Amino acid sequence: MIALSLGTVAGIVDVIPMIIQGLNLYACLSAFIHWMVLGVLIPFVNWNIKPWAKGLIIAELTAVPVMIIVSENEPLSVVPMIILSAVLGVLVGWAGSRFVKQ
C-alpha cells in the first residue's frame, strides 16, 4: 500500500502541470497510471545500485515510448518529460527504499 501511495503522489505531481496546460483526459490518465505502476515497480526491483539511481533509470526507460509518440507532434515537450521523469524517478526510488519493506 505504501508503494502504491508513492506512485499515486508521483502521478498527481506529474498530472498537475498537464491539467494546467489543458491536456486531454486520456493523456492525464495515462501519466497518472504510469506513475502508479512505477510506484509499485521501482521499490521492488532488486538491482545492486543506489535506490535513487534505480528510480531514475526505470522512470526514464519506461517513459521512452511515450516520449517517442509525443515527439512526433510536440518535440519540445520531450524536454520537460525527461526532467520530470528524472526528478520523480529519483524521489520514488529514494522514498521506496526508506518506506517500503520488501
MOPAC internal coordinates of N, CA, C and O (Angstrom, degrees):
PM7 1SCF
backbone

  N    0.0000 0     0.00 0     0.00 0    0    0    0
  C    1.4601 1     0.00 0     0.00 0    1    0    0
  C    1.5316 1   111.25 1     0.00 0    2    1    0
  O    1.2310 1   120.39 1   144.39 1    3    2    1
  N    1.3254 1   116.87 1   -35.61 1    3    2    1
  C    1.4616 1   119.38 1   179.31 1    5    3    2
  C    1.5301 1   109.82 1   -65.83 1    6    5    3
  O    1.2310 1   120.11 1   137.10 1    7    6    5
  N    1.3301 1   117.40 1   -42.90 1    7    6    5
  C    1.4629 1   121.01 1   179.21 1    9    7    6
  C    1.5230 1   110.50 1   -61.75 1   10    9    7
  O    1.2310 1   120.35 1   138.12 1   11   10    9
  N    1.3154 1   116.94 1   -41.88 1   11   10    9
  C    1.4629 1   120.99 1   177.62 1   13   11   10
  C    1.5293 1   110.55 1   -64.15 1   14   13   11
  O    1.2310 1   120.49 1   142.35 1   15   14   13
  N    1.3060 1   116.68 1   -37.65 1   15   14   13
  C    1.4670 1   121.03 1   177.08 1   17   15   14
  C    1.5300 1   111.33 1   -65.02 1   18   17   15
  O    1.2310 1   120.38 1   139.46 1   19   18   17
  N    1.3367 1   116.88 1   -40.54 1   19   18   17
  C    1.4707 1   120.57 1   176.73 1   21   19   18
  C    1.5271 1   110.13 1   -59.93 1   22   21   19
  O    1.2310 1   120.78 1   135.64 1   23   22   21
  N    1.3180 1   116.11 1   -44.36 1   23   22   21
  C    1.4600 1   120.49 1   178.86 1   25   23   22
  C    1.5114 1   112.47 1   -64.74 1   26   25   23
  O    1.2310 1   120.65 1   142.35 1   27   26   25
  N    1.3252 1   116.37 1   -37.65 1   27   26   25
  C    1.4651 1   120.42 1   179.12 1   29   27   26
  C    1.5244 1   110.60 1   -65.01 1   30   29   27
  O    1.2310 1   120.44 1   135.61 1   31   30   29
  N    1.3219 1   116.77 1   -44.39 1   31   30   29
  C    1.4640 1   120.20 1   178.59 1   33   31   30
  C    1.5321 1   110.13 1   -63.24 1   34   33   31
  O    1.2310 1   120.29 1   135.06 1   35   34   33
  N    1.3308 1   117.05 1   -44.94 1   35   34   33
  C    1.4685 1   120.27 1   178.56 1   37   35   34
  C    1.5271 1   110.28 1   -61.65 1   38   37   35
  O    1.2310 1   120.36 1   140.52 1   39   38   37
  N    1.3246 1   116.93 1   -39.48 1   39   38   37
  C    1.4621 1   120.98 1   178.20 1   41   39   38
  C    1.5147 1   112.18 1   -62.92 1   42   41   39
  O    1.2310 1   120.39 1   138.19 1   43   42   41
  N    1.3099 1   116.87 1   -41.81 1   43   42   41
  C    1.4666 1   120.64 1   178.30 1   45   43   42
  C    1.5304 1   110.08 1   -63.70 1   46   45   43
  O    1.2310 1   120.69 1   135.32 1   47   46   45
  N    1.3296 1   116.28 1   -44.68 1   47   46   45
  C    1.4630 1   120.15 1   179.44 1   49   47   46
  C    1.5309 1   110.49 1   -61.33 1   50   49   47
  O    1.2310 1   120.20 1   140.69 1   51   50   49
  N    1.3197 1   117.22 1   -39.31 1   51   50   49
  C    1.4555 1   121.06 1  -179.46 1   53   51   50
  C    1.5276 1   112.31 1   -70.69 1   54   53   51
  O    1.2310 1   120.21 1   144.44 1   55   54   53
  N    1.3129 1   117.20 1   -35.56 1   55   54   53
  C    1.4637 1   121.47 1  -174.43 1   57   55   54
  C    1.5346 1   112.85 1   -81.26 1   58   57   55
  O    1.2310 1   119.49 1   152.13 1   59   58   57
  N    1.3133 1   118.58 1   -27.87 1   59   58   57
  C    1.4738 1   120.51 1  -177.73 1   61   59   58
  C    1.5315 1   112.14 1   -53.63 1   62   61   59
  O    1.2310 1   118.92 1   129.72 1   63   62   61
  N    1.3509 1   119.66 1   -50.28 1   63   62   61
  C    1.4713 1   117.69 1   178.49 1   65   63   62
  C    1.5278 1   112.50 1   -64.55 1   66   65   63
  O    1.2310 1   120.64 1   150.16 1   67   66   65
  N    1.3130 1   116.38 1   -29.84 1   67   66   65
  C    1.4600 1   120.04 1   179.43 1   69   67   66
  C    1.5278 1   111.00 1   -67.05 1   70   69   67
  O    1.2310 1   120.81 1   139.10 1   71   70   69
  N    1.3164 1   116.06 1   -40.90 1   71   70   69
  C    1.4660 1   120.67 1   177.68 1   73   71   70
  C    1.5248 1   109.64 1   -65.40 1   74   73   71
  O    1.2310 1   120.42 1   136.97 1   75   74   73
  N    1.3281 1   116.79 1   -43.03 1   75   74   73
  C    1.4697 1   121.21 1   179.18 1   77   75   74
  C    1.5295 1   110.47 1   -59.56 1   78   77   75
  O    1.2310 1   120.44 1   142.20 1   79   78   77
  N    1.3327 1   116.76 1   -37.80 1   79   78   77
  C    1.4637 1   121.40 1   179.59 1   81   79   78
  C    1.5237 1   112.63 1   -77.10 1   82   81   79
  O    1.2310 1   120.28 1   171.34 1   83   82   81
  N    1.3213 1   117.07 1    -8.66 1   83   82   81
  C    1.4587 1   120.52 1   178.30 1   85   83   82
  C    1.5206 1   114.55 1    80.89 1   86   85   83
  O    1.2310 1   120.30 1  -155.08 1   87   86   85
  N    1.3341 1   117.02 1    24.92 1   87   86   85
  C    1.4595 1   119.47 1   178.27 1   89   87   86
  C    1.5282 1   110.14 1   -69.42 1   90   89   87
  O    1.2310 1   121.05 1   -23.83 1   91   90   89
  N    1.3234 1   115.59 1   156.17 1   91   90   89
  C    1.4629 1   119.39 1  -173.82 1   93   91   90
  C    1.5311 1   113.02 1   -72.29 1   94   93   91
  O    1.2310 1   121.49 1   -14.40 1   95   94   93
  N    1.2994 1   114.75 1   165.60 1   95   94   93
  C    1.4648 1   122.43 1  -176.22 1   97   95   94
  C    1.5287 1   111.51 1   -58.74 1   98   97   95
  O    1.2310 1   119.97 1   140.02 1   99   98   97
  N    1.3344 1   117.66 1   -39.98 1   99   98   97
  C    1.4597 1   120.83 1  -177.21 1  101   99   98
  C    1.5278 1   111.74 1   -65.79 1  102  101   99
  O    1.2310 1   120.12 1   139.95 1  103  102  101
  N    1.3083 1   117.38 1   -40.05 1  103  102  101
  C    1.4647 1   120.94 1   177.51 1  105  103  102
  C    1.5263 1   110.27 1   -64.46 1  106  105  103
  O    1.2310 1   120.75 1   136.64 1  107  106  105
  N    1.3233 1   116.18 1   -43.36 1  107  106  105
  C    1.4729 1   120.41 1   179.90 1  109  107  106
  C    1.5210 1   111.26 1   -66.23 1  110  109  107
  O    1.2310 1   120.27 1   136.73 1  111  110  109
  N    1.3235 1   117.10 1   -43.27 1  111  110  109
  C    1.4659 1   120.64 1   178.31 1  113  111  110
  C    1.5218 1   111.34 1   -63.78 1  114  113  111
  O    1.2310 1   120.64 1   138.78 1  115  114  113
  N    1.3142 1   116.37 1   -41.22 1  115  114  113
  C    1.4546 1   121.04 1   178.76 1  117  115  114
  C    1.5269 1   110.93 1   -59.58 1  118  117  115
  O    1.2310 1   120.40 1   132.31 1  119  118  117
  N    1.3277 1   116.84 1   -47.69 1  119  118  117
  C    1.4656 1   120.95 1  -179.86 1  121  119  118
  C    1.5280 1   111.09 1   -64.53 1  122  121  119
  O    1.2310 1   120.62 1   138.36 1  123  122  121
  N    1.3216 1   116.42 1   -41.64 1  123  122  121
  C    1.4706 1   120.30 1  -179.12 1  125  123  122
  C    1.5247 1   110.61 1   -62.99 1  126  125  123
  O    1.2310 1   120.30 1   132.24 1  127  126  125
  N    1.3169 1   117.03 1   -47.76 1  127  126  125
  C    1.4734 1   120.37 1  -179.28 1  129  127  126
  C    1.5224 1   110.79 1   -66.86 1  130  129  127
  O    1.2310 1   120.49 1   143.29 1  131  130  129
  N    1.3163 1   116.67 1   -36.71 1  131  130  129
  C    1.4683 1   121.09 1   176.28 1  133  131  130
  C    1.5302 1   109.90 1   -54.11 1  134  133  131
  O    1.2310 1   120.41 1   132.48 1  135  134  133
  N    1.3291 1   116.83 1   -47.52 1  135  134  133
  C    1.4645 1   119.93 1  -178.52 1  137  135  134
  C    1.5132 1   112.88 1   -74.25 1  138  137  135
  O    1.2310 1   119.86 1   149.41 1  139  138  137
  N    1.3266 1   117.88 1   -30.59 1  139  138  137
  C    1.4718 1   118.94 1   174.67 1  141  139  138
  C    1.5250 1   109.78 1   -62.20 1  142  141  139
  O    1.2310 1   120.50 1   135.92 1  143  142  141
  N    1.3285 1   116.66 1   -44.08 1  143  142  141
  C    1.4631 1   120.74 1   178.55 1  145  143  142
  C    1.5304 1   110.63 1   -64.80 1  146  145  143
  O    1.2310 1   120.20 1   136.65 1  147  146  145
  N    1.3338 1   117.23 1   -43.35 1  147  146  145
  C    1.4658 1   119.75 1   179.16 1  149  147  146
  C    1.5216 1   111.55 1   -64.60 1  150  149  147
  O    1.2310 1   120.00 1   147.43 1  151  150  149
  N    1.3281 1   117.61 1   -32.57 1  151  150  149
  C    1.4558 1   120.52 1   177.09 1  153  151  150
  C    1.5129 1   111.94 1   -61.84 1  154  153  151
  O    1.2310 1   120.56 1   147.85 1  155  154  153
  N    1.3175 1   116.53 1   -32.15 1  155  154  153
  C    1.4669 1   120.89 1   177.05 1  157  155  154
  C    1.5267 1   110.57 1   -85.24 1  158  157  155
  O    1.2310 1   119.98 1   143.66 1  159  158  157
  N    1.3037 1   117.65 1   -36.34 1  159  158  157
  C    1.4623 1   121.99 1  -174.68 1  161  159  158
  C    1.5332 1   112.85 1   -74.18 1  162  161  159
  O    1.2310 1   120.17 1   127.30 1  163  162  161
  N    1.3126 1   117.28 1   -52.70 1  163  162  161
  C    1.4751 1   121.62 1  -172.39 1  165  163  162
  C    1.5334 1   113.08 1   -55.46 1  166  165  163
  O    1.2310 1   118.80 1   131.23 1  167  166  165
  N    1.3425 1   119.89 1   -48.77 1  167  166  165
  C    1.4716 1   117.97 1  -177.53 1  169  167  166
  C    1.5268 1   114.65 1   -64.08 1  170  169  167
  O    1.2310 1   120.19 1   157.52 1  171  170  169
  N    1.3414 1   117.25 1   -22.48 1  171  170  169
  C    1.4585 1   119.58 1  -175.12 1  173  171  170
  C    1.5236 1   114.09 1  -101.44 1  174  173  171
  O    1.2310 1   119.61 1   178.81 1  175  174  173
  N    1.3198 1   118.34 1    -1.19 1  175  174  173
  C    1.4633 1   120.83 1   172.75 1  177  175  174
  C    1.5194 1   107.21 1   -77.05 1  178  177  175
  O    1.2310 1   120.88 1   -50.12 1  179  178  177
  N    1.3113 1   115.92 1   129.88 1  179  178  177
  C    1.4610 1   120.92 1  -174.69 1  181  179  178
  C    1.5240 1   110.45 1  -107.00 1  182  181  179
  O    1.2310 1   121.05 1  -100.57 1  183  182  181
  N    1.3323 1   115.59 1    79.43 1  183  182  181
  C    1.4552 1   121.57 1   174.57 1  185  183  182
  C    1.5157 1   107.59 1  -104.57 1  186  185  183
  O    1.2310 1   120.41 1   -31.90 1  187  186  185
  N    1.2840 1   116.83 1   148.10 1  187  186  185
  C    1.4608 1   121.08 1  -177.93 1  189  187  186
  C    1.5358 1   110.41 1   -87.97 1  190  189  187
  O    1.2310 1   121.04 1  -122.52 1  191  190  189
  N    1.3377 1   115.62 1    57.48 1  191  190  189
  C    1.4671 1   121.69 1   176.21 1  193  191  190
  C    1.5266 1   107.74 1  -136.72 1  194  193  191
  O    1.2310 1   120.89 1    -9.24 1  195  194  193
  N    1.3025 1   115.91 1   170.76 1  195  194  193
  C    1.4703 1   120.54 1   179.14 1  197  195  194
  C    1.5270 1   109.31 1   -59.55 1  198  197  195
  O    1.2310 1   120.10 1   -38.26 1  199  198  197
  N    1.3307 1   117.42 1   141.74 1  199  198  197
  C    1.4705 1   120.49 1  -178.76 1  201  199  198
  C    1.5250 1   113.63 1   -57.63 1  202  201  199
  O    1.2310 1   120.07 1   142.66 1  203  202  201
  N    1.3350 1   117.47 1   -37.34 1  203  202  201
  C    1.4621 1   118.95 1  -179.71 1  205  203  202
  C    1.5265 1   110.76 1   -66.57 1  206  205  203
  O    1.2310 1   120.53 1   143.91 1  207  206  205
  N    1.3458 1   116.59 1   -36.09 1  207  206  205
  C    1.4689 1   120.57 1   178.92 1  209  207  206
  C    1.5213 1   110.56 1   -69.88 1  210  209  207
  O    1.2310 1   120.81 1   141.31 1  211  210  209
  N    1.3165 1   116.06 1   -38.69 1  211  210  209
  C    1.4653 1   120.62 1   176.84 1  213  211  210
  C    1.5248 1   110.10 1   -60.86 1  214  213  211
  O    1.2310 1   120.42 1   134.48 1  215  214  213
  N    1.3164 1   116.81 1   -45.52 1  215  214  213
  C    1.4602 1   120.88 1   178.49 1  217  215  214
  C    1.5165 1   111.95 1   -62.69 1  218  217  215
  O    1.2310 1   120.65 1   137.79 1  219  218  217
  N    1.3238 1   116.37 1   -42.21 1  219  218  217
  C    1.4617 1   121.61 1   178.72 1  221  219  218
  C    1.5252 1   111.25 1   -60.64 1  222  221  219
  O    1.2310 1   120.36 1   130.47 1  223  222  221
  N    1.3147 1   116.92 1   -49.53 1  223  222  221
  C    1.4680 1   121.51 1  -177.33 1  225  223  222
  C    1.5212 1   111.22 1   -64.00 1  226  225  223
  O    1.2310 1   120.32 1   132.36 1  227  226  225
  N    1.3186 1   117.00 1   -47.64 1  227  226  225
  C    1.4687 1   120.13 1  -177.96 1  229  227  226
  C    1.5242 1   110.79 1   -65.67 1  230  229  227
  O    1.2310 1   120.01 1   137.59 1  231  230  229
  N    1.3153 1   117.59 1   -42.41 1  231  230  229
  C    1.4676 1   120.81 1  -179.57 1  233  231  230
  C    1.5250 1   110.86 1   -62.63 1  234  233  231
  O    1.2310 1   120.18 1   135.67 1  235  234  233
  N    1.3268 1   117.26 1   -44.33 1  235  234  233
  C    1.4691 1   120.09 1  -179.49 1  237  235  234
  C    1.5226 1   111.20 1   -68.39 1  238  237  235
  O    1.2310 1   119.91 1   136.83 1  239  238  237
  N    1.3224 1   117.79 1   -43.17 1  239  238  237
  C    1.4597 1   119.92 1  -179.80 1  241  239  238
  C    1.5279 1   112.48 1   -62.76 1  242  241  239
  O    1.2310 1   120.63 1   138.66 1  243  242  241
  N    1.3217 1   116.39 1   -41.34 1  243  242  241
  C    1.4702 1   118.66 1  -178.62 1  245  243  242
  C    1.5199 1   112.39 1   -75.39 1  246  245  243
  O    1.2310 1   119.83 1   163.40 1  247  246  245
  N    1.3193 1   117.92 1   -16.60 1  247  246  245
  C    1.4646 1   121.12 1   178.37 1  249  247  246
  C    1.5301 1   112.48 1   -85.69 1  250  249  247
  O    1.2310 1   119.74 1   164.16 1  251  250  249
  N    1.3176 1   118.10 1   -15.84 1  251  250  249
  C    1.4678 1   121.04 1  -176.09 1  253  251  250
  C    1.5278 1   113.13 1   -56.47 1  254  253  251
  O    1.2310 1   118.33 1   133.23 1  255  254  253
  N    1.3309 1   120.80 1   -46.77 1  255  254  253
  C    1.4710 1   118.65 1  -179.71 1  257  255  254
  C    1.5329 1   113.11 1   -59.47 1  258  257  255
  O    1.2310 1   120.31 1   140.35 1  259  258  257
  N    1.3111 1   117.02 1   -39.65 1  259  258  257
  C    1.4675 1   120.47 1   178.44 1  261  259  258
  C    1.5232 1   110.00 1   -67.43 1  262  261  259
  O    1.2310 1   120.50 1   139.35 1  263  262  261
  N    1.3168 1   116.65 1   -40.65 1  263  262  261
  C    1.4685 1   120.15 1   178.92 1  265  263  262
  C    1.5284 1   111.30 1   -61.34 1  266  265  263
  O    1.2310 1   120.35 1   142.07 1  267  266  265
  N    1.3084 1   116.93 1   -37.93 1  267  266  265
  C    1.4643 1   120.60 1   178.18 1  269  267  266
  C    1.5195 1   110.46 1   -62.93 1  270  269  267
  O    1.2310 1   120.36 1   134.50 1  271  270  269
  N    1.3167 1   116.92 1   -45.50 1  271  270  269
  C    1.4689 1   120.94 1   179.86 1  273  271  270
  C    1.5225 1   110.16 1   -63.51 1  274  273  271
  O    1.2310 1   120.30 1   133.32 1  275  274  273
  N    1.3190 1   117.04 1   -46.68 1  275  274  273
  C    1.4684 1   121.90 1  -177.45 1  277  275  274
  C    1.5278 1   110.99 1   -65.48 1  278  277  275
  O    1.2310 1   120.42 1   143.05 1  279  278  277
  N    1.3307 1   116.81 1   -36.95 1  279  278  277
  C    1.4662 1   120.00 1  -174.73 1  281  279  278
  C    1.5209 1   113.00 1   -65.20 1  282  281  279
  O    1.2310 1   119.75 1   159.82 1  283  282  281
  N    1.3115 1   118.09 1   -20.18 1  283  282  281
  C    1.4603 1   120.51 1   179.36 1  285  283  282
  C    1.5290 1   111.01 1   -61.65 1  286  285  283
  O    1.2310 1   120.17 1   135.18 1  287  286  285
  N    1.3267 1   117.28 1   -44.82 1  287  286  285
  C    1.4627 1   121.44 1  -177.21 1  289  287  286
  C    1.5204 1   114.03 1  -103.75 1  290  289  287
  O    1.2310 1   120.30 1   153.25 1  291  290  289
  N    1.3234 1   117.04 1   -26.75 1  291  290  289
  C    1.4678 1   121.15 1  -175.95 1  293  291  290
  C    1.5294 1   110.30 1  -136.99 1  294  293  291
  O    1.2310 1   119.91 1  -107.11 1  295  294  293
  N    1.3242 1   117.78 1    72.89 1  295  294  293
  C    1.4708 1   119.13 1  -175.29 1  297  295  294
  C    1.5236 1   114.14 1   -60.95 1  298  297  295
  O    1.2310 1   119.52 1   149.77 1  299  298  297
  N    1.3193 1   118.52 1   -30.23 1  299  298  297
  C    1.4669 1   119.78 1   179.77 1  301  299  298
  C    1.5270 1   112.37 1   -72.53 1  302  301  299
  O    1.2310 1   119.57 1   162.14 1  303  302  301
  N    1.3132 1   118.42 1   -17.86 1  303  302  301
  C    1.4660 1   121.60 1   178.79 1  305  303  302
  C    1.5231 1   112.09 1   -70.78 1  306  305  303
  O    1.2310 1   120.54 1   163.53 1  307  306  305
  N    1.3054 1   116.57 1   -16.47 1  307  306  305
  C    1.4616 1   119.69 1  -178.22 1  309  307  306
  C    1.5303 1   111.17 1   -68.05 1  310  309  307
  O    1.2310 1   119.93 1   145.41 1  311  310  309
  N    1.3164 1   117.73 1   -34.59 1  311  310  309
  C    1.4706 1   121.03 1  -177.78 1  313  311  310
  C    1.5327 1   111.64 1   -60.08 1  314  313  311
  O    1.2310 1   119.20 1   127.87 1  315  314  313
  N    1.3553 1   119.14 1   -52.13 1  315  314  313
  C    1.4644 1   117.08 1   177.30 1  317  315  314
  C    1.5252 1   113.13 1   -64.18 1  318  317  315
  O    1.2310 1   120.29 1   150.63 1  319  318  317
  N    1.3230 1   117.05 1   -29.37 1  319  318  317
  C    1.4705 1   119.55 1   177.23 1  321  319  318
  C    1.5246 1   110.59 1   -64.84 1  322  321  319
  O    1.2310 1   120.67 1   137.90 1  323  322  321
  N    1.3253 1   116.33 1   -42.10 1  323  322  321
  C    1.4688 1   120.25 1   178.80 1  325  323  322
  C    1.5229 1   110.31 1   -63.60 1  326  325  323
  O    1.2310 1   120.77 1   135.34 1  327  326  325
  N    1.3158 1   116.14 1   -44.66 1  327  326  325
  C    1.4707 1   120.65 1  -177.86 1  329  327  326
  C    1.5263 1   111.40 1   -65.16 1  330  329  327
  O    1.2310 1   120.49 1   130.98 1  331  330  329
  N    1.3367 1   116.66 1   -49.02 1  331  330  329
  C    1.4653 1   119.52 1  -178.03 1  333  331  330
  C    1.5232 1   111.48 1   -67.19 1  334  333  331
  O    1.2310 1   119.97 1   143.16 1  335  334  333
  N    1.3315 1   117.66 1   -36.84 1  335  334  333
  C    1.4667 1   120.15 1   175.93 1  337  335  334
  C    1.5213 1   110.58 1   -62.52 1  338  337  335
  O    1.2310 1   120.40 1   139.60 1  339  338  337
  N    1.3240 1   116.84 1   -40.40 1  339  338  337
  C    1.4663 1   120.35 1   179.31 1  341  339  338
  C    1.5277 1   110.74 1   -64.38 1  342  341  339
  O    1.2310 1   120.75 1   130.90 1  343  342  341
  N    1.3144 1   116.18 1   -49.10 1  343  342  341
  C    1.4639 1   120.28 1  -177.47 1  345  343  342
  C    1.5313 1   110.88 1   -63.42 1  346  345  343
  O    1.2310 1   120.44 1   130.47 1  347  346  345
  N    1.3224 1   116.77 1   -49.53 1  347  346  345
  C    1.4642 1   119.58 1  -178.75 1  349  347  346
  C    1.5274 1   111.37 1   -67.09 1  350  349  347
  O    1.2310 1   120.07 1   142.46 1  351  350  349
  N    1.3307 1   117.46 1   -37.54 1  351  350  349
  C    1.4630 1   120.50 1   177.73 1  353  351  350
  C    1.5156 1   112.07 1   -61.58 1  354  353  351
  O    1.2310 1   120.67 1   135.27 1  355  354  353
  N    1.3292 1   116.32 1   -44.73 1  355  354  353
  C    1.4693 1   120.89 1   177.48 1  357  355  354
  C    1.5270 1   110.08 1   -61.17 1  358  357  355
  O    1.2310 1   120.55 1   134.83 1  359  358  357
  N    1.3289 1   116.56 1   -45.17 1  359  358  357
  C    1.4675 1   120.07 1  -178.46 1  361  359  358
  C    1.5242 1   112.22 1   -66.41 1  362  361  359
  O    1.2310 1   120.12 1   137.86 1  363  362  361
  N    1.3194 1   117.39 1   -42.14 1  363  362  361
  C    1.4724 1   119.64 1   178.51 1  365  363  362
  C    1.5293 1   109.78 1   -66.29 1  366  365  363
  O    1.2310 1   119.73 1   139.47 1  367  366  365
  N    1.3236 1   118.12 1   -40.53 1  367  366  365
  C    1.4616 1   120.69 1   177.53 1  369  367  366
  C    1.5193 1   111.96 1   -61.77 1  370  369  367
  O    1.2310 1   120.92 1   133.90 1  371  370  369
  N    1.3236 1   115.85 1   -46.10 1  371  370  369
  C    1.4639 1   120.44 1   179.49 1  373  371  370
  C    1.5341 1   111.42 1   -64.98 1  374  373  371
  O    1.2310 1   120.57 1   129.52 1  375  374  373
  N    1.3357 1   116.51 1   -50.48 1  375  374  373
  C    1.4701 1   120.23 1  -177.87 1  377  375  374
  C    1.5222 1   110.67 1   -64.76 1  378  377  375
  O    1.2310 1   120.69 1   141.96 1  379  378  377
  N    1.3115 1   116.28 1   -38.04 1  379  378  377
  C    1.4663 1   119.07 1   177.99 1  381  379  378
  C    1.5170 1   112.63 1   -61.05 1  382  381  379
  O    1.2310 1   120.67 1   141.54 1  383  382  381
  N    1.3235 1   116.33 1   -38.46 1  383  382  381
  C    1.4623 1   119.48 1   179.47 1  385  383  382
  C    1.5236 1   112.45 1   -70.00 1  386  385  383
  O    1.2310 1   120.66 1   154.33 1  387  386  385
  N    1.3129 1   116.35 1   -25.67 1  387  386  385
  C    1.4651 1   120.57 1  -178.23 1  389  387  386
  C    1.5242 1   113.21 1   -89.36 1  390  389  387
  O    1.2310 1   120.06 1   145.19 1  391  390  389
  N    1.3215 1   117.49 1   -34.81 1  391  390  389
  C    1.4619 1   120.11 1  -169.57 1  393  391  390
  C    1.5144 1   115.80 1  -115.96 1  394  393  391
  O    1.2310 1   119.32 1   165.99 1  395  394  393
  N    1.3356 1   118.90 1   -14.01 1  395  394  393
  C    1.4549 1   121.18 1  -177.94 1  397  395  394
  C    1.5240 1   107.73 1  -103.15 1  398  397  395
  O    1.2310 1   121.00 1   -54.51 1  399  398  397
  N    1.3231 1   115.69 1   125.49 1  399  398  397
  C    1.4648 1   121.35 1   178.38 1  401  399  398
  C    1.5235 1   108.98 1   -96.09 1  402  401  399
  O    1.2310 1   120.80 1   -50.56 1  403  402  401
  N    1.3411 1   116.08 1   129.44 1  403  402  401
  C    1.4627 1   119.36 1  -176.84 1  405  403  402
  C    1.4942 1   111.17 1   -83.94 1  406  405  403
  O    1.2310 1   120.10 1   180.00 1  407  406  405

